[in-house]
Structure formats: structure tokens, C-alpha cells
């Protein structure tokens, strides 16, 4: 398990198993992620993972993408959490 997965684990408590697995699969697929990262960079990295999932969904052309959309949403939420930990004022700058 990567350190990023370990950071996510407590945040995934109570998540449906399929969603938890999808999020961790996105992290594992990104095997080269530098971690530990400062929370501000962690936020950017989690957002990038979410954007990659969304790009894959766009290119899939399949209507069965609900789990991917939920995973991307969760990663964006975790990105906001990481940003709030490092720079609460930075949340106001998100567009």
C-alpha cells in the first residue's frame, strides 16, 4: 500500500467497498506519485487524479460510469480537505 493510500484509508472508512476500491485503483495506477507531499501539493495531486478519471470517462463513451464519477467527486473532496489543512484561505480561491 502506498503512503498516499494510507493517507486516504481513514477518509474512506464507511465508503461503499466498490467506491473505495475505485479510488484506491486510481491511486495505484498513478504508481509514480511522490509522497509524502505537502498538503497544498497533495491537493493538486488528488485533483489531477480526479481529472484523469473524468478524462477517461469522457473518452469511454459508455453510460455506465457512475462509479467513476463518484470516485472523481470523492478525490476532489479529498483535495479540498488537503487544501483546507494547509491553507484554509486557499479554499476561497478554488474555481
ChimeraX attribute file (.defattr): number of C-alpha atoms within 10 A of each C-alpha:
attribute: neighborCount
match mode: 1-to-1
recipient: residues
	/A:1	9
	/A:2	15
	/A:3	13
	/A:4	19
	/A:5	18
	/A:6	11
	/A:7	12
	/A:8	17
	/A:9	13
	/A:10	9
	/A:11	14
	/A:12	18
	/A:13	10
	/A:14	8
	/A:15	11
	/A:16	9
	/A:17	11
	/A:18	11
	/A:19	17
	/A:20	18
	/A:21	14
	/A:22	16
	/A:23	25
	/A:24	21
	/A:25	14
	/A:26	20
	/A:27	22
	/A:28	15
	/A:29	10
	/A:30	11
	/A:31	11
	/A:32	8
	/A:33	15
	/A:34	13
	/A:35	14
	/A:36	12
	/A:37	14
	/A:38	12
	/A:39	18
	/A:40	18
	/A:41	17
	/A:42	23
	/A:43	23
	/A:44	17
	/A:45	20
	/A:46	23
	/A:47	21
	/A:48	16
	/A:49	21
	/A:50	26
	/A:51	16
	/A:52	14
	/A:53	21
	/A:54	18
	/A:55	11
	/A:56	13
	/A:57	18
	/A:58	11
	/A:59	9
	/A:60	11
	/A:61	9
	/A:62	8
	/A:63	7
	/A:64	10
	/A:65	16
	/A:66	10
	/A:67	13
	/A:68	19
	/A:69	16
	/A:70	15
	/A:71	25
	/A:72	25
	/A:73	18
	/A:74	21
	/A:75	25
	/A:76	21
	/A:77	16
	/A:78	19
	/A:79	24
	/A:80	24
	/A:81	19
	/A:82	20
	/A:83	22
	/A:84	17
	/A:85	14
	/A:86	16
	/A:87	14
	/A:88	13
	/A:89	10
	/A:90	13
	/A:91	12
	/A:92	9
	/A:93	7
	/A:94	8
	/A:95	4
